[in-house]
């Protein structure tokens, strides 16, 4: 893809006047970029679409109540889907069939089979795809990649990452917006939606730097079987049963013979600001990454990367690469848009399928008491 000369025309699916992910993560970049223009908003009704257009002052956008009508209008180049995963397949398939490039937030679909179907369809139609693994193009990733490529720690031997999601939806309080997070198995899905979202993001980050997993052994659990449902700061229902797992312990081997351990706990960290410790152990040295959350896709203002030289014992703090001058939640998403417009690498539907296949192995391993699952790296 060559860099775009005229603004890429964007059709947003799921931009709500009531808030949500799109206004805080997508709009800050899109509304201030000369490389994109928002020409369409597709919601469940024309009324809700027009409300969003009015609230966010999207003067160049038109409201639609179906993906089909939006994509038939010939005013959209890139369809961006920012809704709950249960609707991804039915919303994105028509866009691909009409030859539109597509950007979908992770997870791609509710099942690996649906994800493979959309990836194959996109290939047949010749459309470009983006999956929302935005941490892969952020400043933490590029800083680590440069450090690993420099050879300062030699060949990587092991990776040990432990952290908290630091999101209330995975702890003992659940916002009413995310009620589906309480269900272990939601209708239409084969895996657990909550852990698919959280493990998918962070394991993709690890694998893109250190190598794809070849084996996995997984143990999962529900730490908080009962949660309070809240609306803002107000508890509206207490002791609601939750069956979804919120804790994951994984270990295995990456394809560069790197042994890995991954531990995710839901809810808050022990204390604010210390939700991540990641040690990358090499032959000549070690990298340690710390910060407020293990969720690199969301990001944190206090990430720190240190490198230790075994021979000298010296520990140095590594300067971080530059990030986009945007609010925290929009920085990595904005970089995805930047790279796509400039014809650079962005994670695609093929990357999403790979991660879905890995998570299938994770859930199967857990069902079998932590049995080791082996799969071919592609």
Phi, psi and omega in degrees: 000128177272154179305140182285137179267327178249157183302138175284127184273122189252133169250115184266125173259118174099025175274111185255142174289347181268007178105205183109193186284320185301314182296328184268340185247328183261314185299319183305325177277309187300324183282352183234019182246136176280352183272348183223154170218135180275115184250349184208146173230122182247116177233181182292341178214156176296326180298312181292325177295316179293327176298317179295317179300318180292314184297318185262009174057048179268075189295337182266002186259151175241143180275141176226154178246012173208147178295321182302312181293323178297315183284338176281352185281346180064021177245011183232130175260322185233122176264125181247120184255113182232064178228174178299144189304332184301338182256358186302310186301310185289337180272325186274327182304313179299326179294317179295317180301332180266011173079020180270140169294150187223143175234120183236134174293148176289142000286156181294309179217181180277344178223157177295324181298316178296320180296318178297320180299315181291322178297319179291319179298318179297321178295316181295323182275350179072027179264154179272144183233149174228130170253144188283052169271064190293337181295338180295340183246010181275175185289333177292315180298312183293326177295314179295319180299316178297319180295317178294318181293336181290340180082011185296329178255007179070201180294133179285132182253323186204155178226130180228108183239128181226134179188174179251147176290332182055029174246134184298334181296342180253007179255219183261010174229138186229118177294143184301336178296333186245039182301330180294344178293345183275349186264129176292314178233113179262144182306133179092357180243157176253337183247185178267122185297315184301305182288333174300317179296307189285311178294322181301315180297310188282323178290330174296319179299312180298311185295325181292338178265322191247348180123151182286145179295140172256330177222159174209140169235129190228139170231127183238158175204161173262107182286320182243093181286348176226134184229160172264132177269131185236156171236098189069238179263003184260126176281121182254345176202134183251153173053050176276132183294133177238132179250346181292139175288147179229012179223136180222132174235114183238146168209157182173205183232134173271166189286359172255025181060034176265124175281136182230148170231137182223123179231122178241130172241140178283168177079195185286157170286171180304317173216154185303131176099351184237049183273009182209134164222119181232118177253123174251111190258123181243179180290325185251349183187187184217142175253136173236128177247128178231159179172188188280338184208149175284348184275086182297335179295323176284315177091170178207154180276351186243021177300138178223136178243124178237151177230136181246133176264119184297323185292317183263341184077002183286137176245125183238139173274127185271130176298137181277148174294163181290144176243164180292142180282068182228165172304154187310309185292345182260351187296308181288322177298317177300322179293326174300313178298317180302311183293321179297315180296329182269005177076022179264175182298136167224148176297140188242183178298329177298322176294323178295317179298317178302319181287323175299318180295320176298315182291329172302318179293323178300310183292324177293319178299315180298319180298335181256023175073026177095018180300151181280126177252133180243138178212158184281131178278131181251000000 
